[in-house]
Amino acid sequence: MSEYQPLWEYLKNDNHYSYKLFYLEIKNILVFNIVTSFLTYKK
């Protein structure tokens, strides 16, 4: 299981079309500090 699985589950179960989550919200979902490169990565 990916360390980000809780976040993907949260997004899947929330049933919204788009999301705006703050860093602290993501941190609380994942229960660990995420690296800042995750927040600035652009595809």
N, CA, C and O atoms as a printed pandas DataFrame, in Angstrom:
     atom_number atom_name residue_name chain_id  residue_number  x_coord  y_coord  z_coord
0              1         N          MET        A               1    0.847   -1.179    0.000
1              2        CA          MET        A               1    0.000    0.000    0.000
2              3         C          MET        A               1    0.892    1.243    0.000
3              4         O          MET        A               1    1.911    1.295    0.688
4              5         N          SER        A               2    0.491    2.223   -0.775
5              6        CA          SER        A               2    1.212    3.490   -0.863
6              7         C          SER        A               2    1.026    4.295    0.412
7              8         O          SER        A               2   -0.011    4.212    1.070
8              9         N          GLU        A               3    2.034    5.067    0.749
9             10        CA          GLU        A               3    1.916    5.928    1.933
10            11         C          GLU        A               3    0.858    7.009    1.727
11            12         O          GLU        A               3    0.362    7.595    2.689
12            13         N          TYR        A               4    0.518    7.268    0.469
13            14        CA          TYR        A               4   -0.505    8.271    0.153
14            15         C          TYR        A               4   -1.900    7.663   -0.021
15            16         O          TYR        A               4   -2.841    8.376   -0.369
16            17         N          GLN        A               5   -2.038    6.401    0.209
17            18        CA          GLN        A               5   -3.322    5.717    0.054
18            19         C          GLN        A               5   -4.453    6.366    0.866
19            20         O          GLN        A               5   -5.560    6.503    0.345
20            21         N          PRO        A               6   -4.215    6.769    2.118
21            22        CA          PRO        A               6   -5.297    7.434    2.866
22            23         C          PRO        A               6   -5.821    8.694    2.177
23            24         O          PRO        A               6   -7.016    8.983    2.226
24            25         N          LEU        A               7   -4.935    9.426    1.547
25            26        CA          LEU        A               7   -5.367   10.625    0.823
26            27         C          LEU        A               7   -6.215   10.248   -0.380
27            28         O          LEU        A               7   -7.263   10.851   -0.612
28            29         N          TRP        A               8   -5.775    9.255   -1.149
29            30        CA          TRP        A               8   -6.549    8.820   -2.321
30            31         C          TRP        A               8   -7.914    8.284   -1.901
31            32         O          TRP        A               8   -8.909    8.527   -2.583
32            33         N          GLU        A               9   -7.971    7.563   -0.794
33            34        CA          GLU        A               9   -9.251    7.057   -0.285
34            35         C          GLU        A               9  -10.164    8.206    0.136
35            36         O          GLU        A               9  -11.363    8.192   -0.142
36            37         N          TYR        A              10   -9.593    9.189    0.802
37            38        CA          TYR        A              10  -10.367   10.360    1.207
38            39         C          TYR        A              10  -10.985   11.041   -0.013
39            40         O          TYR        A              10  -12.173   11.365   -0.020
40            41         N          LEU        A              11  -10.175   11.250   -1.032
41            42        CA          LEU        A              11  -10.662   11.921   -2.239
42            43         C          LEU        A              11  -11.709   11.077   -2.963
43            44         O          LEU        A              11  -12.700   11.609   -3.463
44            45         N          LYS        A              12  -11.497    9.796   -3.017
45            46        CA          LYS        A              12  -12.434    8.900   -3.691
46            47         C          LYS        A              12  -13.785    8.860   -2.968
47            48         O          LYS        A              12  -14.832    8.827   -3.614
48            49         N          ASN        A              13  -13.763    8.863   -1.667
49            50        CA          ASN        A              13  -14.988    8.731   -0.873
50            51         C          ASN        A              13  -15.720   10.051   -0.649
51            52         O          ASN        A              13  -16.864   10.051   -0.197
52            53         N          ASP        A              14  -15.087   11.153   -0.954
53            54        CA          ASP        A              14  -15.698   12.462   -0.694
54            55         C          ASP        A              14  -16.686   12.887   -1.779
55            56         O          ASP        A              14  -17.559   13.716   -1.524
56            57         N          ASN        A              15  -16.561   12.334   -2.973
57            58        CA          ASN        A              15  -17.512   12.565   -4.072
58            59         C          ASN        A              15  -17.665   14.022   -4.513
59            60         O          ASN        A              15  -18.772   14.458   -4.829
60            61         N          HIS        A              16  -16.591   14.758   -4.535
61            62        CA          HIS        A              16  -16.601   16.104   -5.087
62            63         C          HIS        A              16  -15.910   16.097   -6.438
63            64         O          HIS        A              16  -15.063   15.247   -6.713
64            65         N          TYR        A              17  -16.275   17.035   -7.259
65            66        CA          TYR        A              17  -15.661   17.141   -8.582
66            67         C          TYR        A              17  -14.251   17.722   -8.502
67            68         O          TYR        A              17  -13.354   17.294   -9.228
68            69         N          SER        A              18  -14.063   18.692   -7.621
69            70        CA          SER        A              18  -12.740   19.291   -7.433
70            71         C          SER        A              18  -12.492   19.490   -5.933
71            72         O          SER        A              18  -13.408   19.431   -5.112
72            73         N          TYR        A              19  -11.224   19.726   -5.612
73            74        CA          TYR        A              19  -10.836   19.816   -4.206
74            75         C          TYR        A              19   -9.899   20.984   -3.998
75            76         O          TYR        A              19   -9.106   21.341   -4.870
76            77         N          LYS        A              20  -10.011   21.560   -2.839
77            78        CA          LYS        A              20   -9.050   22.545   -2.386
78            79         C          LYS        A              20   -8.733   22.182   -0.939
79            80         O          LYS        A              20   -9.522   22.424   -0.026
80            81         N          LEU        A              21   -7.577   21.608   -0.765
81            82        CA          LEU        A              21   -7.152   21.193    0.569
82            83         C          LEU        A              21   -5.913   21.972    0.969
83            84         O          LEU        A              21   -5.015   22.193    0.156
84            85         N          PHE        A              22   -5.872   22.379    2.207
85            86        CA          PHE        A              22   -4.707   23.058    2.723
86            87         C          PHE        A              22   -3.686   22.036    3.199
87            88         O          PHE        A              22   -4.009   20.878    3.463
88            89         N          TYR        A              23   -2.455   22.495    3.300
89            90        CA          TYR        A              23   -1.374   21.614    3.727
90            91         C          TYR        A              23   -1.726   20.889    5.019
91            92         O          TYR        A              23   -1.528   19.678    5.118
92            93         N          LEU        A              24   -2.240   21.600    6.001
93            94        CA          LEU        A              24   -2.567   20.969    7.287
94            95         C          LEU        A              24   -3.671   19.922    7.155
95            96         O          LEU        A              24   -3.658   18.918    7.867
96            97         N          GLU        A              25   -4.610   20.143    6.267
97            98        CA          GLU        A              25   -5.659   19.149    6.042
98            99         C          GLU        A              25   -5.074   17.866    5.457
99           100         O          GLU        A              25   -5.425   16.763    5.876
100          101         N          ILE        A              26   -4.187   18.023    4.491
101          102        CA          ILE        A              26   -3.540   16.856    3.892
102          103         C          ILE        A              26   -2.690   16.143    4.931
103          104         O          ILE        A              26   -2.696   14.915    5.013
104          105         N          LYS        A              27   -1.971   16.906    5.714
105          106        CA          LYS        A              27   -1.140   16.334    6.776
106          107         C          LYS        A              27   -1.997   15.543    7.765
107          108         O          LYS        A              27   -1.595   14.466    8.206
108          109         N          ASN        A              28   -3.157   16.061    8.113
109          110        CA          ASN        A              28   -4.041   15.354    9.044
110          111         C          ASN        A              28   -4.614   14.080    8.435
111          112         O          ASN        A              28   -4.810   13.093    9.145
112          113         N          ILE        A              29   -4.879   14.087    7.160
113          114        CA          ILE        A              29   -5.384   12.888    6.488
114          115         C          ILE        A              29   -4.299   11.820    6.431
115          116         O          ILE        A              29   -4.556   10.643    6.686
116          117         N          LEU        A              30   -3.087   12.242    6.096
117          118        CA          LEU        A              30   -1.987   11.291    5.928
118          119         C          LEU        A              30   -1.309   10.918    7.235
119          120         O          LEU        A              30   -0.688    9.859    7.326
120          121         N          VAL        A              31   -1.413   11.752    8.231
121          122        CA          VAL        A              31   -0.813   11.544    9.555
122          123         C          VAL        A              31    0.723   11.517    9.490
123          124         O          VAL        A              31    1.369   10.843   10.292
124          125         N          PHE        A              32    1.294   12.248    8.539
125          126        CA          PHE        A              32    2.738   12.453    8.508
126          127         C          PHE        A              32    3.010   13.710    7.691
127          128         O          PHE        A              32    2.151   14.166    6.935
128          129         N          ASN        A              33    4.189   14.257    7.843
129          130        CA          ASN        A              33    4.574   15.452    7.081
130          131         C          ASN        A              33    4.919   15.053    5.656
131          132         O          ASN        A              33    5.684   14.117    5.423
132          133         N          ILE        A              34    4.347   15.772    4.717
133          134        CA          ILE        A              34    4.668   15.494    3.325
134          135         C          ILE        A              34    5.787   16.424    2.886
135          136         O          ILE        A              34    5.931   17.527    3.415
136          137         N          VAL        A              35    6.564   15.985    1.934
137          138        CA          VAL        A              35    7.647   16.820    1.419
138          139         C          VAL        A              35    7.050   17.929    0.553
139          140         O          VAL        A              35    6.048   17.721   -0.132
140          141         N          THR        A              36    7.657   19.076    0.589
141          142        CA          THR        A              36    7.090   20.218   -0.132
142          143         C          THR        A              36    7.105   20.033   -1.635
143          144         O          THR        A              36    6.310   20.666   -2.331
144          145         N          SER        A              37    7.974   19.192   -2.162
145          146        CA          SER        A              37    7.975   18.949   -3.618
146          147         C          SER        A              37    6.669   18.329   -4.073
147          148         O          SER        A              37    6.260   18.523   -5.218
148          149         N          PHE        A              38    6.009   17.592   -3.203
149          150        CA          PHE        A              38    4.707   17.018   -3.517
150          151         C          PHE        A              38    3.693   18.128   -3.787
151          152         O          PHE        A              38    2.821   17.976   -4.643
152          153         N          LEU        A              39    3.799   19.226   -3.075
153          154        CA          LEU        A              39    2.842   20.316   -3.199
154          155         C          LEU        A              39    3.090   21.172   -4.440
155          156         O          LEU        A              39    2.166   21.808   -4.947
156          157         N          THR        A              40    4.303   21.192   -4.923
157          158        CA          THR        A              40    4.630   22.063   -6.045
158          159         C          THR        A              40    4.798   21.308   -7.356
159          160         O          THR        A              40    5.049   21.926   -8.391
160          161         N          TYR        A              41    4.667   20.007   -7.334
161          162        CA          TYR        A              41    4.830   19.200   -8.555
162          163         C          TYR        A              41    3.731   19.521   -9.551
163          164         O          TYR        A              41    2.555   19.573   -9.190
164          165         N          LYS        A              42    4.110   19.737  -10.804
165          166        CA          LYS        A              42    3.128   20.005  -11.855
166          167         C          LYS        A              42    3.343   18.989  -12.974
167          168         O          LYS        A              42    4.475   18.739  -13.389
168          169         N          LYS        A              43    2.277   18.423  -13.442
169          170        CA          LYS        A              43    2.355   17.492  -14.572
170          171         C          LYS        A              43    2.365   18.249  -15.866
171          172         O          LYS        A              43    2.427   17.642  -16.935
